[in-house]
Amino acid sequence: MINIVAVIKRLMSLPSDDAAKATSYAYLLQVEVWIMQELEHLSVFEHLTDEEWLFLEACFLSAAGNTFYCMVSARYGGEAARLRLGLQREANGYAAKNNTGPQTEVNGYATKSGPGL
C-alpha cells in the first residue's frame, strides 16, 4: 500500500505531515474534478451503452469502498480509525432497553449475537 501523504511530503519536500496531508487532500479534490469532467465529456460526446455506464459505476463504487475501508481500518488508519462493533452501554443504554439477545463486551463496547442481527 502506498501512503500518498508520505510520497507527497517527500516529493515536494514539505516541512510537516500536516502540510503533506493538506496537499494530498487538495490533490484528491483535483482528481475528483478531473473525473467529473471526463464523465461529463463521456455523457455529452460519447455514446456509451448501459453496460459501459454500469461498468464505470462499479469501478467508482469499488474505489469508494476501498477508500472507505482504508480510512476506517485499523490496518491502515491505526487504532484511532477502527470502527467499533456495537455500542457503548453507557452511551445509550442499548443493552438495558433492547435486550433481545446475548450480550457481551469487547474492548468496553457492547456487542450482541444471536437471532435478529
C-alpha positions in Angstrom: 0.0 0.0 0.0 1.4 3.4 -1.0 1.0 6.2 1.6 0.2 9.2 -0.6 0.9 11.6 2.3 4.4 10.3 2.7 5.0 10.3 -1.0 3.8 13.9 -1.5 5.8 15.0 1.6 9.0 13.5 0.2 8.5 14.5 -3.5 7.5 18.1 -2.6 10.0 18.5 0.3 7.1 19.6 2.5 8.1 20.7 6.1 5.5 18.7 8.0 2.9 15.9 7.9 0.1 18.4 8.2 1.3 20.2 5.1 1.5 16.9 3.3 -2.0 15.9 4.4 -3.4 19.3 3.2 -1.6 18.9 -0.1 -2.8 15.3 -0.5 -6.4 16.4 0.2 -6.1 19.2 -2.4 -4.8 16.8 -4.9 -7.6 14.3 -4.2 -10.1 17.1 -4.8 -8.4 17.9 -8.1 -8.6 14.3 -9.2 -12.3 14.2 -8.4 -12.8 17.3 -10.6 -10.9 15.6 -13.5 -13.0 12.5 -13.1 -16.3 14.6 -13.2 -15.1 16.5 -16.2 -14.3 13.2 -18.0 -17.7 11.8 -17.1 -19.4 14.9 -18.4 -17.4 14.6 -21.6 -18.5 11.0 -22.0 -22.1 11.8 -21.4 -22.2 14.6 -24.0 -19.8 13.4 -26.7 -19.7 9.6 -26.4 -22.5 7.2 -26.8 -21.8 4.6 -24.1 -24.0 1.6 -23.7 -25.9 0.9 -20.5 -23.4 -1.9 -19.7 -20.5 0.6 -20.1 -22.1 3.0 -17.7 -22.7 0.2 -15.3 -19.1 -0.8 -15.5 -18.0 2.8 -14.8 -20.4 2.9 -11.8 -19.0 -0.3 -10.5 -15.4 1.0 -10.8 -16.3 4.1 -8.8 -18.2 2.1 -6.2 -15.2 -0.2 -5.8 -12.8 2.7 -5.4 -15.1 4.4 -2.9 -15.4 1.2 -0.9 -11.6 0.7 -0.9 -11.1 4.3 0.2 -13.7 3.9 3.0 -12.0 0.7 4.2 -8.6 2.3 4.2 -10.0 5.2 6.3 -11.7 3.1 8.9 -9.5 0.1 9.1 -7.0 -0.2 11.9 -4.7 -1.9 9.4 -4.2 1.4 7.6 -5.6 4.1 9.8 -4.4 2.8 13.2 -6.5 2.2 16.2 -8.0 5.7 16.1 -9.6 4.8 12.8 -11.1 1.5 13.9 -14.9 1.1 13.6 -16.2 -0.3 16.8 -18.6 -3.2 16.7 -21.7 -2.5 18.9 -22.3 0.5 21.1 -21.0 1.6 24.4 -23.6 0.7 27.1 -23.1 3.9 28.9 -23.5 6.0 25.8 -27.1 5.0 25.0 -28.4 2.2 27.3 -29.0 -0.1 24.3 -28.4 -3.3 26.2 -30.8 -2.4 29.0 -33.6 -1.2 26.7 -33.4 -3.7 23.9 -32.3 -7.0 25.4 -33.2 -9.3 22.6 -30.1 -11.5 22.5 -27.0 -12.5 24.4 -24.8 -9.5 25.4 -21.0 -9.5 25.5 -18.4 -6.8 25.8 -15.4 -6.4 23.6 -12.9 -3.7 24.5 -15.5 -1.9 26.5 -18.1 -2.0 23.8 -21.4 -3.9 24.0 -22.0 -6.4 21.2 -24.9 -8.7 20.5 -25.1 -12.1 19.0 -27.9 -14.4 18.1 -31.1 -14.1 16.0 -32.4 -10.8 14.7 -29.0 -9.3 14.0 
